[in-house]
Amino acid sequence: MKETSGNHPEISFYDNQEIEYYIHKARVMRALYIAAMFRRIGIRIMNLFKHTRHTPSHRAGKPVRV
């Protein structure tokens, strides 16, 4: 098989399909990772606000269990 600038049509098509698949997979994995990261940050922020704002005033002297 002689090398040409345009490669074989079947091979280049297969490679493009495979490349598209891996790019799509990488995008999905990155989106899931970013979503999980934001979820963790959101839970952490909610926990911070939960412990400060919703602590009743009559329990102010006692240590708050975290």
PDB file of N, H, CA, C and O in Angstrom:
ATOM      1  N   MET A   1       0.853  -1.192   0.000  1.00  0.00           N
ATOM      2  CA  MET A   1       0.000   0.000   0.000  1.00  0.00           C
ATOM      3  C   MET A   1       0.888   1.241   0.000  1.00  0.00           C
ATOM      4  O   MET A   1       1.700   1.430   0.905  1.00  0.00           O
ATOM      5  N   LYS A   2       0.731   2.077  -1.008  1.00  0.00           N
ATOM      6  H   LYS A   2       0.071   1.923  -1.743  1.00  0.00           H
ATOM      7  CA  LYS A   2       1.589   3.265  -1.079  1.00  0.00           C
ATOM      8  C   LYS A   2       1.008   4.411  -0.261  1.00  0.00           C
ATOM      9  O   LYS A   2      -0.207   4.599  -0.213  1.00  0.00           O
ATOM     10  N   GLU A   3       1.880   5.167   0.375  1.00  0.00           N
ATOM     11  H   GLU A   3       2.868   5.014   0.336  1.00  0.00           H
ATOM     12  CA  GLU A   3       1.453   6.294   1.223  1.00  0.00           C
ATOM     13  C   GLU A   3       1.095   7.483   0.342  1.00  0.00           C
ATOM     14  O   GLU A   3       1.897   7.919  -0.483  1.00  0.00           O
ATOM     15  N   THR A   4      -0.096   7.997   0.521  1.00  0.00           N
ATOM     16  H   THR A   4      -0.748   7.642   1.192  1.00  0.00           H
ATOM     17  CA  THR A   4      -0.477   9.227  -0.173  1.00  0.00           C
ATOM     18  C   THR A   4      -0.820  10.274   0.874  1.00  0.00           C
ATOM     19  O   THR A   4      -0.965   9.966   2.057  1.00  0.00           O
ATOM     20  N   SER A   5      -0.946  11.508   0.423  1.00  0.00           N
ATOM     21  H   SER A   5      -0.828  11.758  -0.538  1.00  0.00           H
ATOM     22  CA  SER A   5      -1.223  12.588   1.376  1.00  0.00           C
ATOM     23  C   SER A   5      -2.610  12.423   1.999  1.00  0.00           C
ATOM     24  O   SER A   5      -2.837  12.859   3.128  1.00  0.00           O
ATOM     25  N   GLY A   6      -3.541  11.795   1.267  1.00  0.00           N
ATOM     26  H   GLY A   6      -3.357  11.441   0.350  1.00  0.00           H
ATOM     27  CA  GLY A   6      -4.914  11.680   1.759  1.00  0.00           C
ATOM     28  C   GLY A   6      -5.227  10.367   2.450  1.00  0.00           C
ATOM     29  O   GLY A   6      -6.386  10.119   2.783  1.00  0.00           O
ATOM     30  N   ASN A   7      -4.220   9.503   2.681  1.00  0.00           N
ATOM     31  H   ASN A   7      -3.279   9.704   2.410  1.00  0.00           H
ATOM     32  CA  ASN A   7      -4.436   8.208   3.338  1.00  0.00           C
ATOM     33  C   ASN A   7      -5.508   7.383   2.633  1.00  0.00           C
ATOM     34  O   ASN A   7      -6.057   7.818   1.621  1.00  0.00           O
ATOM     35  N   HIS A   8      -5.806   6.219   3.148  1.00  0.00           N
ATOM     36  H   HIS A   8      -5.360   5.865   3.970  1.00  0.00           H
ATOM     37  CA  HIS A   8      -6.878   5.392   2.605  1.00  0.00           C
ATOM     38  C   HIS A   8      -8.215   5.908   3.109  1.00  0.00           C
ATOM     39  O   HIS A   8      -8.317   6.283   4.277  1.00  0.00           O
ATOM     40  N   PRO A   9      -9.247   5.939   2.266  1.00  0.00           N
ATOM     41  CA  PRO A   9     -10.537   6.483   2.741  1.00  0.00           C
ATOM     42  C   PRO A   9     -11.123   5.694   3.907  1.00  0.00           C
ATOM     43  O   PRO A   9     -11.643   6.277   4.858  1.00  0.00           O
ATOM     44  N   GLU A  10     -11.038   4.345   3.829  1.00  0.00           N
ATOM     45  H   GLU A  10     -10.616   3.871   3.056  1.00  0.00           H
ATOM     46  CA  GLU A  10     -11.619   3.542   4.923  1.00  0.00           C
ATOM     47  C   GLU A  10     -10.866   3.794   6.228  1.00  0.00           C
ATOM     48  O   GLU A  10     -11.473   3.970   7.285  1.00  0.00           O
ATOM     49  N   ILE A  11      -9.543   3.808   6.140  1.00  0.00           N
ATOM     50  H   ILE A  11      -9.050   3.664   5.282  1.00  0.00           H
ATOM     51  CA  ILE A  11      -8.725   3.959   7.342  1.00  0.00           C
ATOM     52  C   ILE A  11      -8.939   5.342   7.951  1.00  0.00           C
ATOM     53  O   ILE A  11      -9.128   5.471   9.160  1.00  0.00           O
ATOM     54  N   SER A  12      -8.908   6.381   7.104  1.00  0.00           N
ATOM     55  H   SER A  12      -8.754   6.276   6.121  1.00  0.00           H
ATOM     56  CA  SER A  12      -9.067   7.728   7.643  1.00  0.00           C
ATOM     57  C   SER A  12     -10.472   7.889   8.233  1.00  0.00           C
ATOM     58  O   SER A  12     -10.640   8.556   9.254  1.00  0.00           O
ATOM     59  N   PHE A  13     -11.480   7.282   7.597  1.00  0.00           N
ATOM     60  H   PHE A  13     -11.343   6.740   6.767  1.00  0.00           H
ATOM     61  CA  PHE A  13     -12.837   7.367   8.141  1.00  0.00           C
ATOM     62  C   PHE A  13     -12.898   6.689   9.506  1.00  0.00           C
ATOM     63  O   PHE A  13     -13.482   7.224  10.448  1.00  0.00           O
ATOM     64  N   TYR A  14     -12.289   5.502   9.604  1.00  0.00           N
ATOM     65  H   TYR A  14     -11.815   5.067   8.838  1.00  0.00           H
ATOM     66  CA  TYR A  14     -12.292   4.777  10.877  1.00  0.00           C
ATOM     67  C   TYR A  14     -11.566   5.581  11.946  1.00  0.00           C
ATOM     68  O   TYR A  14     -12.044   5.697  13.074  1.00  0.00           O
ATOM     69  N   ASP A  15     -10.412   6.137  11.592  1.00  0.00           N
ATOM     70  H   ASP A  15     -10.024   6.043  10.675  1.00  0.00           H
ATOM     71  CA  ASP A  15      -9.657   6.938  12.555  1.00  0.00           C
ATOM     72  C   ASP A  15     -10.473   8.134  13.029  1.00  0.00           C
ATOM     73  O   ASP A  15     -10.501   8.443  14.220  1.00  0.00           O
ATOM     74  N   ASN A  16     -11.137   8.806  12.088  1.00  0.00           N
ATOM     75  H   ASN A  16     -11.114   8.554  11.120  1.00  0.00           H
ATOM     76  CA  ASN A  16     -11.954   9.957  12.473  1.00  0.00           C
ATOM     77  C   ASN A  16     -13.081   9.539  13.406  1.00  0.00           C
ATOM     78  O   ASN A  16     -13.368  10.227  14.386  1.00  0.00           O
ATOM     79  N   GLN A  17     -13.718   8.413  13.104  1.00  0.00           N
ATOM     80  H   GLN A  17     -13.484   7.854  12.308  1.00  0.00           H
ATOM     81  CA  GLN A  17     -14.787   7.924  13.980  1.00  0.00           C
ATOM     82  C   GLN A  17     -14.239   7.662  15.380  1.00  0.00           C
ATOM     83  O   GLN A  17     -14.847   8.034  16.383  1.00  0.00           O
ATOM     84  N   GLU A  18     -13.076   7.012  15.424  1.00  0.00           N
ATOM     85  H   GLU A  18     -12.582   6.710  14.609  1.00  0.00           H
ATOM     86  CA  GLU A  18     -12.480   6.674  16.717  1.00  0.00           C
ATOM     87  C   GLU A  18     -12.069   7.939  17.470  1.00  0.00           C
ATOM     88  O   GLU A  18     -12.276   8.046  18.678  1.00  0.00           O
ATOM     89  N   ILE A  19     -11.493   8.886  16.753  1.00  0.00           N
ATOM     90  H   ILE A  19     -11.325   8.799  15.771  1.00  0.00           H
ATOM     91  CA  ILE A  19     -11.080  10.146  17.383  1.00  0.00           C
ATOM     92  C   ILE A  19     -12.308  10.883  17.914  1.00  0.00           C
ATOM     93  O   ILE A  19     -12.298  11.378  19.041  1.00  0.00           O
ATOM     94  N   GLU A  20     -13.362  10.955  17.104  1.00  0.00           N
ATOM     95  H   GLU A  20     -13.369  10.552  16.188  1.00  0.00           H
ATOM     96  CA  GLU A  20     -14.597  11.609  17.554  1.00  0.00           C
ATOM     97  C   GLU A  20     -15.141  10.927  18.807  1.00  0.00           C
ATOM     98  O   GLU A  20     -15.598  11.597  19.733  1.00  0.00           O
ATOM     99  N   TYR A  21     -15.092   9.588  18.836  1.00  0.00           N
ATOM    100  H   TYR A  21     -14.720   9.044  18.083  1.00  0.00           H
ATOM    101  CA  TYR A  21     -15.588   8.838  19.992  1.00  0.00           C
ATOM    102  C   TYR A  21     -14.810   9.202  21.246  1.00  0.00           C
ATOM    103  O   TYR A  21     -15.396   9.443  22.301  1.00  0.00           O
ATOM    104  N   TYR A  22     -13.479   9.239  21.127  1.00  0.00           N
ATOM    105  H   TYR A  22     -13.003   9.043  20.270  1.00  0.00           H
ATOM    106  CA  TYR A  22     -12.668   9.537  22.311  1.00  0.00           C
ATOM    107  C   TYR A  22     -12.808  10.991  22.745  1.00  0.00           C
ATOM    108  O   TYR A  22     -12.785  11.288  23.940  1.00  0.00           O
ATOM    109  N   ILE A  23     -12.956  11.904  21.777  1.00  0.00           N
ATOM    110  H   ILE A  23     -12.975  11.663  20.806  1.00  0.00           H
ATOM    111  CA  ILE A  23     -13.183  13.314  22.135  1.00  0.00           C
ATOM    112  C   ILE A  23     -14.508  13.441  22.874  1.00  0.00           C
ATOM    113  O   ILE A  23     -14.601  14.139  23.883  1.00  0.00           O
ATOM    114  N   HIS A  24     -15.538  12.760  22.362  1.00  0.00           N
ATOM    115  H   HIS A  24     -15.462  12.193  21.542  1.00  0.00           H
ATOM    116  CA  HIS A  24     -16.851  12.802  23.017  1.00  0.00           C
ATOM    117  C   HIS A  24     -16.768  12.220  24.425  1.00  0.00           C
ATOM    118  O   HIS A  24     -17.321  12.777  25.373  1.00  0.00           O
ATOM    119  N   LYS A  25     -16.071  11.097  24.547  1.00  0.00           N
ATOM    120  H   LYS A  25     -15.621  10.645  23.777  1.00  0.00           H
ATOM    121  CA  LYS A  25     -15.919  10.447  25.849  1.00  0.00           C
ATOM    122  C   LYS A  25     -15.198  11.377  26.825  1.00  0.00           C
ATOM    123  O   LYS A  25     -15.584  11.489  27.988  1.00  0.00           O
ATOM    124  N   ALA A  26     -14.150  12.041  26.342  1.00  0.00           N
ATOM    125  H   ALA A  26     -13.836  11.950  25.397  1.00  0.00           H
ATOM    126  CA  ALA A  26     -13.396  12.963  27.197  1.00  0.00           C
ATOM    127  C   ALA A  26     -14.271  14.130  27.633  1.00  0.00           C
ATOM    128  O   ALA A  26     -14.205  14.564  28.783  1.00  0.00           O
ATOM    129  N   ARG A  27     -15.099  14.645  26.708  1.00  0.00           N
ATOM    130  H   ARG A  27     -15.153  14.293  25.773  1.00  0.00           H
ATOM    131  CA  ARG A  27     -15.986  15.756  27.063  1.00  0.00           C
ATOM    132  C   ARG A  27     -16.987  15.327  28.119  1.00  0.00           C
ATOM    133  O   ARG A  27     -17.247  16.067  29.067  1.00  0.00           O
ATOM    134  N   VAL A  28     -17.549  14.136  27.963  1.00  0.00           N
ATOM    135  H   VAL A  28     -17.337  13.535  27.192  1.00  0.00           H
ATOM    136  CA  VAL A  28     -18.526  13.638  28.936  1.00  0.00           C
ATOM    137  C   VAL A  28     -17.863  13.465  30.297  1.00  0.00           C
ATOM    138  O   VAL A  28     -18.419  13.875  31.316  1.00  0.00           O
ATOM    139  N   MET A  29     -16.677  12.858  30.319  1.00  0.00           N
ATOM    140  H   MET A  29     -16.225  12.525  29.492  1.00  0.00           H
ATOM    141  CA  MET A  29     -15.980  12.650  31.588  1.00  0.00           C
ATOM    142  C   MET A  29     -15.659  13.983  32.259  1.00  0.00           C
ATOM    143  O   MET A  29     -15.799  14.125  33.474  1.00  0.00           O
ATOM    144  N   ARG A  30     -15.220  14.969  31.448  1.00  0.00           N
ATOM    145  H   ARG A  30     -15.106  14.853  30.461  1.00  0.00           H
ATOM    146  CA  ARG A  30     -14.898  16.280  32.006  1.00  0.00           C
ATOM    147  C   ARG A  30     -16.151  16.949  32.556  1.00  0.00           C
ATOM    148  O   ARG A  30     -16.110  17.566  33.620  1.00  0.00           O
ATOM    149  N   ALA A  31     -17.264  16.830  31.836  1.00  0.00           N
ATOM    150  H   ALA A  31     -17.297  16.328  30.971  1.00  0.00           H
ATOM    151  CA  ALA A  31     -18.516  17.432  32.302  1.00  0.00           C
ATOM    152  C   ALA A  31     -18.960  16.794  33.614  1.00  0.00           C
ATOM    153  O   ALA A  31     -19.396  17.491  34.530  1.00  0.00           O
ATOM    154  N   LEU A  32     -18.850  15.469  33.705  1.00  0.00           N
ATOM    155  H   LEU A  32     -18.496  14.902  32.961  1.00  0.00           H
ATOM    156  CA  LEU A  32     -19.231  14.786  34.947  1.00  0.00           C
ATOM    157  C   LEU A  32     -18.323  15.205  36.093  1.00  0.00           C
ATOM    158  O   LEU A  32     -18.789  15.407  37.214  1.00  0.00           O
ATOM    159  N   TYR A  33     -17.027  15.337  35.818  1.00  0.00           N
ATOM    160  H   TYR A  33     -16.649  15.173  34.907  1.00  0.00           H
ATOM    161  CA  TYR A  33     -16.075  15.737  36.861  1.00  0.00           C
ATOM    162  C   TYR A  33     -16.372  17.149  37.353  1.00  0.00           C
ATOM    163  O   TYR A  33     -16.368  17.408  38.557  1.00  0.00           O
ATOM    164  N   ILE A  34     -16.630  18.066  36.408  1.00  0.00           N
ATOM    165  H   ILE A  34     -16.632  17.855  35.430  1.00  0.00           H
ATOM    166  CA  ILE A  34     -16.923  19.455  36.799  1.00  0.00           C
ATOM    167  C   ILE A  34     -18.235  19.514  37.570  1.00  0.00           C
ATOM    168  O   ILE A  34     -18.339  20.243  38.557  1.00  0.00           O
ATOM    169  N   ALA A  35     -19.243  18.750  37.131  1.00  0.00           N
ATOM    170  H   ALA A  35     -19.158  18.158  36.330  1.00  0.00           H
ATOM    171  CA  ALA A  35     -20.524  18.736  37.845  1.00  0.00           C
ATOM    172  C   ALA A  35     -20.337  18.218  39.263  1.00  0.00           C
ATOM    173  O   ALA A  35     -20.899  18.777  40.205  1.00  0.00           O
ATOM    174  N   ALA A  36     -19.556  17.158  39.424  1.00  0.00           N
ATOM    175  H   ALA A  36     -19.099  16.704  38.658  1.00  0.00           H
ATOM    176  CA  ALA A  36     -19.312  16.607  40.759  1.00  0.00           C
ATOM    177  C   ALA A  36     -18.547  17.606  41.618  1.00  0.00           C
ATOM    178  O   ALA A  36     -18.806  17.731  42.815  1.00  0.00           O
ATOM    179  N   MET A  37     -17.598  18.321  40.999  1.00  0.00           N
ATOM    180  H   MET A  37     -17.388  18.220  40.027  1.00  0.00           H
ATOM    181  CA  MET A  37     -16.821  19.307  41.745  1.00  0.00           C
ATOM    182  C   MET A  37     -17.730  20.427  42.245  1.00  0.00           C
ATOM    183  O   MET A  37     -17.652  20.821  43.409  1.00  0.00           O
ATOM    184  N   PHE A  38     -18.595  20.941  41.362  1.00  0.00           N
ATOM    185  H   PHE A  38     -18.659  20.621  40.417  1.00  0.00           H
ATOM    186  CA  PHE A  38     -19.519  21.998  41.782  1.00  0.00           C
ATOM    187  C   PHE A  38     -20.475  21.494  42.854  1.00  0.00           C
ATOM    188  O   PHE A  38     -20.827  22.233  43.773  1.00  0.00           O
ATOM    189  N   ARG A  39     -20.900  20.225  42.735  1.00  0.00           N
ATOM    190  H   ARG A  39     -20.614  19.625  41.988  1.00  0.00           H
ATOM    191  CA  ARG A  39     -21.807  19.669  43.737  1.00  0.00           C
ATOM    192  C   ARG A  39     -21.115  19.632  45.097  1.00  0.00           C
ATOM    193  O   ARG A  39     -21.703  20.012  46.110  1.00  0.00           O
ATOM    194  N   ARG A  40     -19.843  19.166  45.113  1.00  0.00           N
ATOM    195  H   ARG A  40     -19.366  18.857  44.290  1.00  0.00           H
ATOM    196  CA  ARG A  40     -19.103  19.130  46.383  1.00  0.00           C
ATOM    197  C   ARG A  40     -18.948  20.522  46.970  1.00  0.00           C
ATOM    198  O   ARG A  40     -19.131  20.716  48.172  1.00  0.00           O
ATOM    199  N   ILE A  41     -18.609  21.497  46.125  1.00  0.00           N
ATOM    200  H   ILE A  41     -18.461  21.340  45.149  1.00  0.00           H
ATOM    201  CA  ILE A  41     -18.446  22.880  46.603  1.00  0.00           C
ATOM    202  C   ILE A  41     -19.778  23.391  47.143  1.00  0.00           C
ATOM    203  O   ILE A  41     -19.816  24.041  48.188  1.00  0.00           O
ATOM    204  N   GLY A  42     -20.864  23.102  46.441  1.00  0.00           N
ATOM    205  H   GLY A  42     -20.833  22.574  45.592  1.00  0.00           H
ATOM    206  CA  GLY A  42     -22.187  23.545  46.888  1.00  0.00           C
ATOM    207  C   GLY A  42     -22.567  22.943  48.218  1.00  0.00           C
ATOM    208  O   GLY A  42     -23.099  23.635  49.085  1.00  0.00           O
ATOM    209  N   ILE A  43     -22.299  21.655  48.392  1.00  0.00           N
ATOM    210  H   ILE A  43     -21.866  21.093  47.687  1.00  0.00           H
ATOM    211  CA  ILE A  43     -22.621  20.989  49.665  1.00  0.00           C
ATOM    212  C   ILE A  43     -21.792  21.600  50.782  1.00  0.00           C
ATOM    213  O   ILE A  43     -22.294  21.817  51.885  1.00  0.00           O
ATOM    214  N   ARG A  44     -20.518  21.879  50.499  1.00  0.00           N
ATOM    215  H   ARG A  44     -20.111  21.703  49.602  1.00  0.00           H
ATOM    216  CA  ARG A  44     -19.653  22.470  51.518  1.00  0.00           C
ATOM    217  C   ARG A  44     -20.159  23.853  51.929  1.00  0.00           C
ATOM    218  O   ARG A  44     -20.190  24.183  53.114  1.00  0.00           O
ATOM    219  N   ILE A  45     -20.553  24.656  50.946  1.00  0.00           N
ATOM    220  H   ILE A  45     -20.527  24.388  49.983  1.00  0.00           H
ATOM    221  CA  ILE A  45     -21.069  26.002  51.248  1.00  0.00           C
ATOM    222  C   ILE A  45     -22.371  25.890  52.036  1.00  0.00           C
ATOM    223  O   ILE A  45     -22.574  26.622  53.005  1.00  0.00           O
ATOM    224  N   MET A  46     -23.250  24.982  51.629  1.00  0.00           N
ATOM    225  H   MET A  46     -23.086  24.388  50.842  1.00  0.00           H
ATOM    226  CA  MET A  46     -24.523  24.806  52.347  1.00  0.00           C
ATOM    227  C   MET A  46     -24.258  24.380  53.789  1.00  0.00           C
ATOM    228  O   MET A  46     -24.933  24.846  54.707  1.00  0.00           O
ATOM    229  N   ASN A  47     -23.283  23.502  53.992  1.00  0.00           N
ATOM    230  H   ASN A  47     -22.734  23.123  53.247  1.00  0.00           H
ATOM    231  CA  ASN A  47     -22.957  23.068  55.351  1.00  0.00           C
ATOM    232  C   ASN A  47     -22.443  24.231  56.186  1.00  0.00           C
ATOM    233  O   ASN A  47     -22.792  24.353  57.361  1.00  0.00           O
ATOM    234  N   LEU A  48     -21.619  25.082  55.593  1.00  0.00           N
ATOM    235  H   LEU A  48     -21.336  24.983  54.639  1.00  0.00           H
ATOM    236  CA  LEU A  48     -21.120  26.253  56.325  1.00  0.00           C
ATOM    237  C   LEU A  48     -22.286  27.129  56.776  1.00  0.00           C
ATOM    238  O   LEU A  48     -22.353  27.534  57.936  1.00  0.00           O
ATOM    239  N   PHE A  49     -23.203  27.420  55.853  1.00  0.00           N
ATOM    240  H   PHE A  49     -23.148  27.091  54.910  1.00  0.00           H
ATOM    241  CA  PHE A  49     -24.342  28.278  56.200  1.00  0.00           C
ATOM    242  C   PHE A  49     -25.263  27.587  57.197  1.00  0.00           C
ATOM    243  O   PHE A  49     -25.828  28.234  58.079  1.00  0.00           O
ATOM    244  N   LYS A  50     -25.411  26.277  57.057  1.00  0.00           N
ATOM    245  H   LYS A  50     -24.952  25.752  56.340  1.00  0.00           H
ATOM    246  CA  LYS A  50     -26.295  25.533  57.952  1.00  0.00           C
ATOM    247  C   LYS A  50     -25.812  25.659  59.397  1.00  0.00           C
ATOM    248  O   LYS A  50     -26.614  25.855  60.310  1.00  0.00           O
ATOM    249  N   HIS A  51     -24.494  25.544  59.601  1.00  0.00           N
ATOM    250  H   HIS A  51     -23.842  25.384  58.859  1.00  0.00           H
ATOM    251  CA  HIS A  51     -23.975  25.562  60.969  1.00  0.00           C
ATOM    252  C   HIS A  51     -24.007  26.953  61.574  1.00  0.00           C
ATOM    253  O   HIS A  51     -24.108  27.083  62.794  1.00  0.00           O
ATOM    254  N   THR A  52     -23.926  27.992  60.765  1.00  0.00           N
ATOM    255  H   THR A  52     -23.845  27.886  59.774  1.00  0.00           H
ATOM    256  CA  THR A  52     -23.888  29.337  61.345  1.00  0.00           C
ATOM    257  C   THR A  52     -25.287  29.910  61.497  1.00  0.00           C
ATOM    258  O   THR A  52     -25.650  30.371  62.579  1.00  0.00           O
ATOM    259  N   ARG A  53     -26.074  29.887  60.436  1.00  0.00           N
ATOM    260  H   ARG A  53     -25.779  29.513  59.558  1.00  0.00           H
ATOM    261  CA  ARG A  53     -27.318  30.632  60.454  1.00  0.00           C
ATOM    262  C   ARG A  53     -28.386  29.943  61.304  1.00  0.00           C
ATOM    263  O   ARG A  53     -29.126  30.607  62.030  1.00  0.00           O
ATOM    264  N   HIS A  54     -28.469  28.608  61.214  1.00  0.00           N
ATOM    265  H   HIS A  54     -27.868  28.069  60.624  1.00  0.00           H
ATOM    266  CA  HIS A  54     -29.595  27.912  61.836  1.00  0.00           C
ATOM    267  C   HIS A  54     -29.297  27.433  63.249  1.00  0.00           C
ATOM    268  O   HIS A  54     -30.053  26.631  63.797  1.00  0.00           O
ATOM    269  N   THR A  55     -28.211  27.909  63.849  1.00  0.00           N
ATOM    270  H   THR A  55     -27.597  28.561  63.404  1.00  0.00           H
ATOM    271  CA  THR A  55     -27.936  27.545  65.238  1.00  0.00           C
ATOM    272  C   THR A  55     -28.858  28.367  66.134  1.00  0.00           C
ATOM    273  O   THR A  55     -28.812  29.596  66.085  1.00  0.00           O
ATOM    274  N   PRO A  56     -29.693  27.726  66.950  1.00  0.00           N
ATOM    275  CA  PRO A  56     -30.615  28.491  67.803  1.00  0.00           C
ATOM    276  C   PRO A  56     -29.853  29.329  68.829  1.00  0.00           C
ATOM    277  O   PRO A  56     -28.770  28.945  69.272  1.00  0.00           O
ATOM    278  N   SER A  57     -30.420  30.468  69.200  1.00  0.00           N
ATOM    279  H   SER A  57     -31.300  30.780  68.839  1.00  0.00           H
ATOM    280  CA  SER A  57     -29.721  31.391  70.101  1.00  0.00           C
ATOM    281  C   SER A  57     -29.602  30.811  71.507  1.00  0.00           C
ATOM    282  O   SER A  57     -28.633  31.112  72.203  1.00  0.00           O
ATOM    283  N   HIS A  58     -30.567  29.977  71.953  1.00  0.00           N
ATOM    284  H   HIS A  58     -31.354  29.733  71.388  1.00  0.00           H
ATOM    285  CA  HIS A  58     -30.485  29.461  73.319  1.00  0.00           C
ATOM    286  C   HIS A  58     -29.413  28.387  73.471  1.00  0.00           C
ATOM    287  O   HIS A  58     -29.076  28.009  74.593  1.00  0.00           O
ATOM    288  N   ARG A  59     -28.870  27.887  72.348  1.00  0.00           N
ATOM    289  H   ARG A  59     -29.144  28.195  71.437  1.00  0.00           H
ATOM    290  CA  ARG A  59     -27.767  26.918  72.422  1.00  0.00           C
ATOM    291  C   ARG A  59     -26.440  27.584  72.137  1.00  0.00           C
ATOM    292  O   ARG A  59     -25.450  26.897  71.885  1.00  0.00           O
ATOM    293  N   ALA A  60     -26.394  28.905  72.171  1.00  0.00           N
ATOM    294  H   ALA A  60     -27.198  29.463  72.376  1.00  0.00           H
ATOM    295  CA  ALA A  60     -25.176  29.614  71.771  1.00  0.00           C
ATOM    296  C   ALA A  60     -24.009  29.291  72.694  1.00  0.00           C
ATOM    297  O   ALA A  60     -22.864  29.291  72.242  1.00  0.00           O
ATOM    298  N   GLY A  61     -24.260  29.014  73.984  1.00  0.00           N
ATOM    299  H   GLY A  61     -25.189  29.014  74.351  1.00  0.00           H
ATOM    300  CA  GLY A  61     -23.183  28.755  74.929  1.00  0.00           C
ATOM    301  C   GLY A  61     -22.567  27.381  74.763  1.00  0.00           C
ATOM    302  O   GLY A  61     -21.392  27.184  75.072  1.00  0.00           O
ATOM    303  N   LYS A  62     -23.358  26.416  74.272  1.00  0.00           N
ATOM    304  H   LYS A  62     -24.313  26.576  74.022  1.00  0.00           H
ATOM    305  CA  LYS A  62     -22.863  25.045  74.147  1.00  0.00           C
ATOM    306  C   LYS A  62     -22.056  24.904  72.857  1.00  0.00           C
ATOM    307  O   LYS A  62     -22.349  25.585  71.875  1.00  0.00           O
ATOM    308  N   PRO A  63     -21.056  24.043  72.842  1.00  0.00           N
ATOM    309  CA  PRO A  63     -20.302  23.836  71.595  1.00  0.00           C
ATOM    310  C   PRO A  63     -21.177  23.140  70.556  1.00  0.00           C
ATOM    311  O   PRO A  63     -21.922  22.214  70.879  1.00  0.00           O
ATOM    312  N   VAL A  64     -21.083  23.581  69.341  1.00  0.00           N
ATOM    313  H   VAL A  64     -20.478  24.332  69.078  1.00  0.00           H
ATOM    314  CA  VAL A  64     -21.878  22.998  68.257  1.00  0.00           C
ATOM    315  C   VAL A  64     -21.143  21.779  67.726  1.00  0.00           C
ATOM    316  O   VAL A  64     -19.976  21.864  67.346  1.00  0.00           O
ATOM    317  N   ARG A  65     -21.835  20.640  67.702  1.00  0.00           N
ATOM    318  H   ARG A  65     -22.784  20.570  68.011  1.00  0.00           H
ATOM    319  CA  ARG A  65     -21.218  19.408  67.202  1.00  0.00           C
ATOM    320  C   ARG A  65     -21.242  19.437  65.680  1.00  0.00           C
ATOM    321  O   ARG A  65     -22.295  19.629  65.072  1.00  0.00           O
ATOM    322  N   VAL A  66     -20.078  19.248  65.069  1.00  0.00           N
ATOM    323  H   VAL A  66     -19.222  19.092  65.563  1.00  0.00           H
ATOM    324  CA  VAL A  66     -19.997  19.313  63.603  1.00  0.00           C
ATOM    325  C   VAL A  66     -19.937  17.901  63.057  1.00  0.00           C
ATOM    326  O   VAL A  66     -19.865  17.711  61.842  1.00  0.00           O
TER     327      VAL A  66
END
